Amino acid sequence: MFTRQLADVEKTDFFVDWGNGTSHRLLTQRDGMGFTVCHTVVRAGSESRLQYRRHLEACYCISGQGEVEDMSGAIHRIEPGT
């Protein structure tokens, strides 16, 4: 078992400012668990085109709201609890 805090990740290469937000990569492929855990903050009013070539991503919104457009063009409203 191990634990990591956001503040610990900020001091490493696993804290990424990707332009329209930040991502704390708390659990990565290097940890050998078979999945990753990230704490991602998207900047308000931003629009991002994201593509994941090597993995799938599941997201859970804890605050704020927005929309995600999937590859088919369908719009999905995102709000806390989504």
MODELLER restraints for C-alpha pairs under 7 A, 6 or more apart:
rsr = mdl.restraints
at = mdl.atoms
rsr.add(forms.Gaussian(group=physical.xy_distance, feature=features.Distance(at['CA:4:A'], at['CA:26:A']), mean=6.52, stdev=0.5))
rsr.add(forms.Gaussian(group=physical.xy_distance, feature=features.Distance(at['CA:6:A'], at['CA:24:A']), mean=6.48, stdev=0.5))
rsr.add(forms.Gaussian(group=physical.xy_distance, feature=features.Distance(at['CA:9:A'], at['CA:15:A']), mean=5.76, stdev=0.5))
rsr.add(forms.Gaussian(group=physical.xy_distance, feature=features.Distance(at['CA:9:A'], at['CA:24:A']), mean=6.18, stdev=0.5))
rsr.add(forms.Gaussian(group=physical.xy_distance, feature=features.Distance(at['CA:9:A'], at['CA:26:A']), mean=6.70, stdev=0.5))
rsr.add(forms.Gaussian(group=physical.xy_distance, feature=features.Distance(at['CA:10:A'], at['CA:24:A']), mean=6.98, stdev=0.5))
rsr.add(forms.Gaussian(group=physical.xy_distance, feature=features.Distance(at['CA:14:A'], at['CA:24:A']), mean=6.12, stdev=0.5))
rsr.add(forms.Gaussian(group=physical.xy_distance, feature=features.Distance(at['CA:14:A'], at['CA:25:A']), mean=5.11, stdev=0.5))
rsr.add(forms.Gaussian(group=physical.xy_distance, feature=features.Distance(at['CA:15:A'], at['CA:23:A']), mean=5.78, stdev=0.5))
rsr.add(forms.Gaussian(group=physical.xy_distance, feature=features.Distance(at['CA:15:A'], at['CA:24:A']), mean=4.67, stdev=0.5))
rsr.add(forms.Gaussian(group=physical.xy_distance, feature=features.Distance(at['CA:15:A'], at['CA:25:A']), mean=6.22, stdev=0.5))
rsr.add(forms.Gaussian(group=physical.xy_distance, feature=features.Distance(at['CA:16:A'], at['CA:22:A']), mean=5.55, stdev=0.5))
rsr.add(forms.Gaussian(group=physical.xy_distance, feature=features.Distance(at['CA:16:A'], at['CA:23:A']), mean=5.17, stdev=0.5))
rsr.add(forms.Gaussian(group=physical.xy_distance, feature=features.Distance(at['CA:16:A'], at['CA:24:A']), mean=6.59, stdev=0.5))
rsr.add(forms.Gaussian(group=physical.xy_distance, feature=features.Distance(at['CA:17:A'], at['CA:23:A']), mean=6.51, stdev=0.5))
rsr.add(forms.Gaussian(group=physical.xy_distance, feature=features.Distance(at['CA:20:A'], at['CA:42:A']), mean=5.98, stdev=0.5))
rsr.add(forms.Gaussian(group=physical.xy_distance, feature=features.Distance(at['CA:20:A'], at['CA:43:A']), mean=5.41, stdev=0.5))
rsr.add(forms.Gaussian(group=physical.xy_distance, feature=features.Distance(at['CA:20:A'], at['CA:46:A']), mean=5.95, stdev=0.5))
rsr.add(forms.Gaussian(group=physical.xy_distance, feature=features.Distance(at['CA:20:A'], at['CA:48:A']), mean=6.90, stdev=0.5))
rsr.add(forms.Gaussian(group=physical.xy_distance, feature=features.Distance(at['CA:21:A'], at['CA:41:A']), mean=5.33, stdev=0.5))
rsr.add(forms.Gaussian(group=physical.xy_distance, feature=features.Distance(at['CA:21:A'], at['CA:42:A']), mean=4.29, stdev=0.5))
rsr.add(forms.Gaussian(group=physical.xy_distance, feature=features.Distance(at['CA:21:A'], at['CA:43:A']), mean=5.02, stdev=0.5))
rsr.add(forms.Gaussian(group=physical.xy_distance, feature=features.Distance(at['CA:22:A'], at['CA:40:A']), mean=5.66, stdev=0.5))
rsr.add(forms.Gaussian(group=physical.xy_distance, feature=features.Distance(at['CA:22:A'], at['CA:41:A']), mean=5.30, stdev=0.5))
rsr.add(forms.Gaussian(group=physical.xy_distance, feature=features.Distance(at['CA:22:A'], at['CA:42:A']), mean=6.70, stdev=0.5))
rsr.add(forms.Gaussian(group=physical.xy_distance, feature=features.Distance(at['CA:23:A'], at['CA:38:A']), mean=6.31, stdev=0.5))
rsr.add(forms.Gaussian(group=physical.xy_distance, feature=features.Distance(at['CA:23:A'], at['CA:39:A']), mean=5.62, stdev=0.5))
rsr.add(forms.Gaussian(group=physical.xy_distance, feature=features.Distance(at['CA:23:A'], at['CA:40:A']), mean=4.25, stdev=0.5))
rsr.add(forms.Gaussian(group=physical.xy_distance, feature=features.Distance(at['CA:23:A'], at['CA:41:A']), mean=6.44, stdev=0.5))
rsr.add(forms.Gaussian(group=physical.xy_distance, feature=features.Distance(at['CA:24:A'], at['CA:38:A']), mean=5.42, stdev=0.5))
rsr.add(forms.Gaussian(group=physical.xy_distance, feature=features.Distance(at['CA:24:A'], at['CA:39:A']), mean=5.01, stdev=0.5))
rsr.add(forms.Gaussian(group=physical.xy_distance, feature=features.Distance(at['CA:24:A'], at['CA:40:A']), mean=6.28, stdev=0.5))
rsr.add(forms.Gaussian(group=physical.xy_distance, feature=features.Distance(at['CA:25:A'], at['CA:37:A']), mean=6.25, stdev=0.5))
rsr.add(forms.Gaussian(group=physical.xy_distance, feature=features.Distance(at['CA:25:A'], at['CA:38:A']), mean=4.43, stdev=0.5))
rsr.add(forms.Gaussian(group=physical.xy_distance, feature=features.Distance(at['CA:25:A'], at['CA:39:A']), mean=6.60, stdev=0.5))
rsr.add(forms.Gaussian(group=physical.xy_distance, feature=features.Distance(at['CA:26:A'], at['CA:37:A']), mean=5.51, stdev=0.5))
rsr.add(forms.Gaussian(group=physical.xy_distance, feature=features.Distance(at['CA:26:A'], at['CA:38:A']), mean=5.43, stdev=0.5))
rsr.add(forms.Gaussian(group=physical.xy_distance, feature=features.Distance(at['CA:27:A'], at['CA:36:A']), mean=4.88, stdev=0.5))
rsr.add(forms.Gaussian(group=physical.xy_distance, feature=features.Distance(at['CA:27:A'], at['CA:37:A']), mean=4.87, stdev=0.5))
rsr.add(forms.Gaussian(group=physical.xy_distance, feature=features.Distance(at['CA:27:A'], at['CA:38:A']), mean=6.87, stdev=0.5))
rsr.add(forms.Gaussian(group=physical.xy_distance, feature=features.Distance(at['CA:28:A'], at['CA:35:A']), mean=6.96, stdev=0.5))
rsr.add(forms.Gaussian(group=physical.xy_distance, feature=features.Distance(at['CA:28:A'], at['CA:36:A']), mean=4.78, stdev=0.5))
rsr.add(forms.Gaussian(group=physical.xy_distance, feature=features.Distance(at['CA:28:A'], at['CA:37:A']), mean=6.90, stdev=0.5))
rsr.add(forms.Gaussian(group=physical.xy_distance, feature=features.Distance(at['CA:29:A'], at['CA:35:A']), mean=6.77, stdev=0.5))
rsr.add(forms.Gaussian(group=physical.xy_distance, feature=features.Distance(at['CA:29:A'], at['CA:36:A']), mean=6.58, stdev=0.5))
rsr.add(forms.Gaussian(group=physical.xy_distance, feature=features.Distance(at['CA:60:A'], at['CA:81:A']), mean=6.83, stdev=0.5))
rsr.add(forms.Gaussian(group=physical.xy_distance, feature=features.Distance(at['CA:60:A'], at['CA:82:A']), mean=5.69, stdev=0.5))
rsr.add(forms.Gaussian(group=physical.xy_distance, feature=features.Distance(at['CA:61:A'], at['CA:78:A']), mean=6.97, stdev=0.5))
rsr.add(forms.Gaussian(group=physical.xy_distance, feature=features.Distance(at['CA:61:A'], at['CA:79:A']), mean=6.02, stdev=0.5))
rsr.add(forms.Gaussian(group=physical.xy_distance, feature=features.Distance(at['CA:61:A'], at['CA:80:A']), mean=4.86, stdev=0.5))
rsr.add(forms.Gaussian(group=physical.xy_distance, feature=features.Distance(at['CA:61:A'], at['CA:81:A']), mean=5.83, stdev=0.5))
rsr.add(forms.Gaussian(group=physical.xy_distance, feature=features.Distance(at['CA:61:A'], at['CA:82:A']), mean=5.51, stdev=0.5))
rsr.add(forms.Gaussian(group=physical.xy_distance, feature=features.Distance(at['CA:62:A'], at['CA:80:A']), mean=4.71, stdev=0.5))
rsr.add(forms.Gaussian(group=physical.xy_distance, feature=features.Distance(at['CA:62:A'], at['CA:81:A']), mean=6.29, stdev=0.5))
rsr.add(forms.Gaussian(group=physical.xy_distance, feature=features.Distance(at['CA:63:A'], at['CA:79:A']), mean=6.78, stdev=0.5))
rsr.add(forms.Gaussian(group=physical.xy_distance, feature=features.Distance(at['CA:63:A'], at['CA:80:A']), mean=5.04, stdev=0.5))
rsr.add(forms.Gaussian(group=physical.xy_distance, feature=features.Distance(at['CA:64:A'], at['CA:79:A']), mean=6.08, stdev=0.5))
rsr.add(forms.Gaussian(group=physical.xy_distance, feature=features.Distance(at['CA:64:A'], at['CA:80:A']), mean=6.60, stdev=0.5))
rsr.add(forms.Gaussian(group=physical.xy_distance, feature=features.Distance(at['CA:65:A'], at['CA:78:A']), mean=5.39, stdev=0.5))
rsr.add(forms.Gaussian(group=physical.xy_distance, feature=features.Distance(at['CA:65:A'], at['CA:79:A']), mean=4.35, stdev=0.5))
rsr.add(forms.Gaussian(group=physical.xy_distance, feature=features.Distance(at['CA:66:A'], at['CA:77:A']), mean=6.05, stdev=0.5))
rsr.add(forms.Gaussian(group=physical.xy_distance, feature=features.Distance(at['CA:66:A'], at['CA:78:A']), mean=5.09, stdev=0.5))
rsr.add(forms.Gaussian(group=physical.xy_distance, feature=features.Distance(at['CA:66:A'], at['CA:79:A']), mean=6.60, stdev=0.5))
rsr.add(forms.Gaussian(group=physical.xy_distance, feature=features.Distance(at['CA:67:A'], at['CA:75:A']), mean=6.47, stdev=0.5))
rsr.add(forms.Gaussian(group=physical.xy_distance, feature=features.Distance(at['CA:67:A'], at['CA:76:A']), mean=5.50, stdev=0.5))
rsr.add(forms.Gaussian(group=physical.xy_distance, feature=features.Distance(at['CA:67:A'], at['CA:77:A']), mean=4.55, stdev=0.5))
rsr.add(forms.Gaussian(group=physical.xy_distance, feature=features.Distance(at['CA:67:A'], at['CA:78:A']), mean=5.39, stdev=0.5))
rsr.add(forms.Gaussian(group=physical.xy_distance, feature=features.Distance(at['CA:68:A'], at['CA:75:A']), mean=5.69, stdev=0.5))
rsr.add(forms.Gaussian(group=physical.xy_distance, feature=features.Distance(at['CA:68:A'], at['CA:76:A']), mean=5.16, stdev=0.5))
rsr.add(forms.Gaussian(group=physical.xy_distance, feature=features.Distance(at['CA:68:A'], at['CA:77:A']), mean=6.56, stdev=0.5))
rsr.add(forms.Gaussian(group=physical.xy_distance, feature=features.Distance(at['CA:69:A'], at['CA:75:A']), mean=4.46, stdev=0.5))
rsr.add(forms.Gaussian(group=physical.xy_distance, feature=features.Distance(at['CA:69:A'], at['CA:76:A']), mean=6.26, stdev=0.5))
